[in-house]
């Protein structure tokens, strides 16, 4: 056994390598492997002989950083497979016996693969397989032996749950798809695969429930991802730019989840999910505006409590979007709309503040966004402590130094808390972006500016589409029966006949009528 120790002076070409067929001469295959993996010190090549007089040669190649610590003697296992089919002891096995057996009888083990060209062999080695080349045979045998350390299934990090399954996806594509299939045991659940990138070779998979997804939506998704095989897809969020109908819109057109139950309910609702090997998140599309206020955990509680939570989320959305601009407009242009006692209290707190309400709001919003990012990027044990202590210290210091009034600190704090109450983080990011244009409009035109900004946002949402479907479906045009699911969580008996899974219910109803 020897390590791959090609001299470092050997130049590596940045051009796309050409992959010839596997040669029948072992020396040529060895030179090709060494040429492809120049300066790869973790590559192991083990040459060995077999036969009665050890007259037949072969070599095994693998990455010891990708395969199991104690590699199984796959060479011995390969020859042992021939013993029941040959006459005489295993020492009499020849290359002709190997060729005859593997090309005619095939391979029964699911962990073994027969490779006919060098590109398959190189990709197999990079995938963590142990590849065996035989002298005199223009093919190779590959054994799957990948053993890369992965984290175990744990509770969701970005979507914590109080009641419901405490299981999350991990960075293994096969494990994630297996979890989904264990929860949705239907032959109509389809998964399709593709290999992306010339360097990363990441496996991308998308799944859908046949009969639940709209055919035109599925076709639009397939057209969107055409040509994605040439892109280096590292994480599932890379797919968002390909799936979006408008990449310049601040509003998200897809959802993300790391919870299997959310992925399963989305499939039942006729959605398409996308997964990438190495990413613990699942992309759900198409995404509609009303769906960003829902959470799979809503259906684990009683309908009265879940409906109250939905109403709180709608209020949080309006607060996160319009609270600072509303305060600026009222305090600057429309003070007559504020009750007298409250107005006197606001004027008393603003006494001595050298900035107008707009500048004061910008300063406090900047401090809050800075603290938010610091709390995210810092190590978890100290991130929350820094954000809380920083908010208290900076808020109190700003009030005492008369940079900001107490009312403005309260407004900014409530705005930040409201953005945290939304289930989807990417929707909160859109509100963080739109909040500042509304503040400028409110400081310039007052309530009229807020109204104009709100109308422009609504016009943009009304024209936005996700995989060809209207983004504001249920709101424009208005459908009361569809809209009720956004505001209220209905009882299970009513929910069975609700518009959820319309395509699936329509298909089932057609079957009953035909019977």
N, C-alpha and C positions, 0 to 999 in steps of 0.2 A: 504494500500500500504506500502511496506517495501523495504528498500535497502538490497542488498546482503551483510551481515556483518558476514561472516564466520570467526572464529577466525584465526589470522595470524599464530598460531601454527600448523594449519593443514598442513601437508606436501603435496606438489604437486609432482606428478610422472612425470618424463621426458619421460616415455615410451609412445608409441602410445596408446591412449585411445580406449577401446572397446565400441561399441555403441549397446546397446540392443534395442529391439523393444519397442515402447511406451506401457506402461502398462495401463490396464483398471482402476487401482487404482490410484487415484490422489496423494496420499501420496508418492507412489513409484516414480512417475514422478517428484514430487517436490524434493525428495532426489537426484535423478539423476541430475537434473538441478543444484542444489546447489553443487553437487560433481564435475561437469564439470567446473563450474565457481567459484572455490574457490578464495577468496580474490579479486574478481572483484567488487569493491565498486560502480561502475557505473551501475551495473545490478539492475534492478527494478523488483520485483515480487509483483503482486497485486492479492490478493485472494478475491473472491466475491461469492455470492450465488444468485440463481434465482429460480423461481417457485412460486406457490401460497403461500406456507408456507416457502419459502426460504430453501427448503429441498435439493436442488441440488447445488453442489459446483463446482467451477472451479477456475483457476488462469491464469493470464496474465503475461508474462515475456518478457522483452525487455531491451536493453541498452539505457538509456536516453541520452548518448553522441552520439548515432547514429541516433536516431529517432527525429521526429519533437518536437519542444519545447512544443507545446500544443498538446498532443497526443489525437487523436480522440477516443471517447468511442467505441472501436471496439466490446466490449462485447455487448453493447446495439444494435449496428448495426447488429451483428450476430443474435440476437434473433428477431430483427425487421424483418429480412429477412423471418422468418418463419410465421409471422402473416398472410400474404395474403393466405398462404397455409394451415392454421389450423383453426379450429372452436373455437370460443371463444376468449377472450382477451389474450394479450401476457403473462399475469402472469401464465397462465395454461401450458406454454411450459415445456415439460419434456425432459430428456436426450434421451428418445426414439424418440421424435419428431426431435431433433437435428440430431441424427444418421440417421433417415429415410430420412430427407430432404437432408443433405449434401452427403450422399452416393448414393442416387437415383436420385435426381434432379440435383446434381452437383452445381457448383458455376459459376454464370454468370459474376461476376466482374473480370477483368484481374488482379486486385491487390490482389486477394485472392488465396491462395494455400492450398490444403489439403495434410497433411504430415502423413506418415504411420510408420516411424521409427525415433528413437531418433537422428540419425546422420543428417537427413534432418532438424530436429528441431533445433539442435545446430548450424548447418551451417546457417539456416535461421536467427537465433538470431544474429549471427556474421555479417550477411549481412544487418542488419538494419531492420529486420522484427519484428512485434509484434505477438508473438505466444500465442495461447489460448489452454489450456488443460482442458478437461471436465472429471469429475469423472464418471466412467462407460463406457468410450469410448476409445479404444486403438488407437486413432488418434488425430491429432491436426490441428488447423486452423491457418494459418499465413497470416498477412496483411503486405503488403509492405509499410513501412513508413520511409525509409531512408531519412535523411536530413542533409548531411554533406556539410559544406561550400565549394564551388568551385568558382574559378575565372571565370569571364565572358569572352566570346570570344573577343579577341583583335587582334592587328596586329602581324604578325610573328616577333619574336625577332631575331632568328638566320638567317632568310631569309627575310630581309626587301625588300619591293617592292616599286617601283616608279609608275608603271602603271600596273593595274591588280587588282584582288580581294585582299582586305585588311582584310582577315579572316585567322585565324590560328586554329589549333586543340587545345583542352584543355585536362584536365586530366580525362575526362569522356569518357569511351569506347562507350557507347550508343550514346552520342552526336556526337562523331567523326564519327561513322558509319552512323548516320543519315545525317550528312553533306555530306558525300560521296554519299549516295543514292539520296540526293536531287540534286546533280550535275550530276549523272550518273543514269538516270531513265531507267534501263533495267532489265528485269527478268533474264538475263544471268549473272548478277552480283551476285556472291555467296560469302557468309561469313560462315565460320565454326568456332566453339568455342571449347575450352577445359579449364578445371580448372587445374592449376598447383600448386604444393607445398602442403605439409601437414600442414604448419603453415600459410602461407600468403594467400593461396586460391585465387591467382590472376587469373582473366579471360584473356585468350589469344585468339585472333581471327586473322585469316588470310583470305584474300579475293582475288578473281581473277575474271576475265571476261571470262566466258565459251565461247569457240570459238576463243578467242584471245590468251590465254595462250597455250603453247605447252604441250600436255599431258605428255610427258616424263619429262619436267621441273617440272610440278606439282607433278608428282610421286616422283621425286628426292627430292623435298621439303618435302613431307610427310614422306619419309624415314629418312630425316635428323632430323626431330623433333620427331621421335619415342622415347618414354621414357621421354619426357620433362615434363610429368605430375608429375614426382617425384621431379623436381627441383623447387627451390624457385625463381621464376621469378619476380623481383621487377620492372624492367624497360625494355623497348623494346630492348635496346642495349645488354641485356643479351642473346637475341636470336642470335646475330651475331656469337657467337662462335659455335653455333649448326648448323647454315646455311653455314658457310664458308667451302670451300673445303680445304683450307690451312690456319690454324690459325697462322702459323709462317711467313706468307708473310707480308711485310710492306704495301702492297697495299690493299686498302679496296675492298671487294667483294660484298658489299651491300651499298645502299645509304639510307640517312635519310632525312626526310622532315617534316615540320610542316605546310605546305601549302596544303589545299584540292585540289587546281587545279593541283598541281604537282602529287598528288596521283592519281587523275582521269586520267591524261594523261599517267601515268605509267601503269594503268590498261588497257587503250586502246592500249598500246604498247605491251601487253602480259606479263606484270610483275605480280608478286605476292606481296601483301602488308601484313604486319603483324602489329598488334596493341596489346597493353597491357593496361588493365584498370589501370589508375593512371599515365600513361605516355602521354605527349602531342606530342610525335614524332611518325612517321610512318616509319617502315623499308621497303625498296623496294629491291626486289631481283628477278632475278639475276642481279648483277651489272657488266657492261662491261666498259672497259677502256675509250671508246669514250664518254660514257654517263656522265662521271664526269666533262666534259667540257660544258655540256648543262644546261640550266635553262628554266623553263616554261615561264619566263618573256621574253625570247628571241622572242617568237612568238607574243608578244604584240606590238612590234615595227616594223618599216619598214624593209624589208629584207636587204637593204644595210647597215643600222646601226647595225643590229643584226649580220650580217656576219663580220663586222669590230670588234665587241666585241668578237666574237669567235676567230678571229685571234690574238687579244690582249691576250686572255686567253692562247692560245698555246704558245705565246712568254713568258708570265708570268710563265708557267710551266717550260720551258727550263731555264729561268733565275733563278727561285727558286731552280732548281736542280743543275745547272752547273756554275753559275756565280762565286761563290767564288773559286771553283776548277780551272776554266779557268784563273782567275786572278793569282792564285798561280803558275800555269804552265807557263804562259807567263812571269811573272816577275822573275821566278827562272830559267827556262830552255830555253825559247824561246823568249828572249828579242829582237832578230832580227826581229821578226814578228810585233813588235810594231813600228809605225811610229816614226821617230827620235825626232820630236818636243814633241810628247806625252811621249816618253821614257825619255827625259830629264826632263820633268815636273814631272814624277813619281819618278825619281831618286832624284830630288830636294826635293820632299815632304818626301821621305824616309830617307833623311840624318839625322843621329843621332838616328834612331830607333834601339834599341838594339836587337830586335828579328827578326828572319827570317819571311818571309811572312806567313808560315804555323802557327807558334805560334801566330803571330799577328792576323790572321783570327780566330783562336780558341778563343782567349781572347775576341774579339769583338762579335763573335757569342754567346759566353757564356753570355756576358752582355745583348745582345739583347734577348736571350731566357729568361733570368731572368726578364727583363722588361716586356716581353710578358705575362709570367705567373703572375707577380704581377698585371698587368693591368686587367687580367681576374678575379683573386681571390679577389681583393679589391672591396669594395662597388662601385656600378656603378657611383654615383656622383663624386667620387674622383679617380676612376680607370683610366679614360682617361687622367685626368690632371697629375697624377703621371707618367704614361707611357710617355706622351709627354715631360714633364719637365725633367724626368729622362733621356730620350734619348738625349735631348739637352745638359743637364749638363754633363753627362758622356761622350758624344761624344766630346764636346769641351774640357773637362778636359783631356781626353785621347790624344787629339792632342797636347795640350799645354805641357803636361808632356812627350811627345814623346814616349808614349806607343804604339800608332797606328798612321798611316799616314792618311791624309784626304781622299786619294783615297780608302783606306780600309774601312773607315767609310761609304763612299758613296756605295761601293760594298755591304757591309752588310745591309745597309738600303734599297737598291734596292732589294736585295734578300728577305728581310722581306716583303716589299710592294708587291712584285710579288706573294708571297705565299698567301697574303690576297685577291688577285684578283681572286682566284679560287672559283667556286661556292660551292664545297663540302669541308668542313673543314677536313674530314678524309683523303682526298687526300693530303692536305697541310701537315698533320702530317706525311704521308709517305715520302714526300720530305724533311722534317726536319730530318728524320732518315737517309735517303740515302745521304744527303749532306755531312756528315762527312766522310764516307768511300771514297767518290770521292775526298775529299780534301786530305786525306792521300795518295791516289793513285797519285794525281797530284803532291804532294810534293816529292814523291819518284821516279816516272817514267815520270813525265811531261805529255805531250800530249798523249803519248802512254798509260799511266795509265788511263787517262780519257776515251780513246777509249775502253780499256779493260773493265773498269767499266760499260760503256754504253752498251757494247755488253752483259755483264753478266746480266744487268738489263733487256735488251730486251729478252734474252733467258728465263729468269724467267717469264716474262710476257707472252711469247709465249706458255709456258707449263702450265700456270695457268688457272684454270677453275672455273666457278661459277655456281653451280647447274648443272654441267655437260656440260655447254656451254662454248666455248672458250672465255677467257677474252679479247683477242685481236681481236675479231670478227670485220671484216671490214678492219683490217690492216694486219692480217696474217691468212689465205691468203688474198691478196689484192683484194677488190671489190670496184671499183671506184664509182659505183652507191650508195653503202652503205656509202662509205667514205665521199661523198659530204655532208651528213647531219652533219658530225662532223665539217667540215670547214665552210660550207655555210648554211645559213638559207634560204630555198627556198620559193618562193611565195606560197600562200595557194592553188592555183589551181594545181600547180605542186606537192605540198606536199601530196595531196590526193592520188596520184598514186606513192608515194615514198615507200621505203621498210618499213616504219613505219606501225605497225599493220599488218605484213605480214600474220600471221595466220588468222586474221579476214578478210582481203581482199581475201585471198585464199578461205575461206569458202563461202564468198559472191559470188565470181566468180563461184564456183562450183554450187551454187544454180541457178544462171542465166543460166548456160549451161544446167542444168537439166530441166529448164523450156522451 
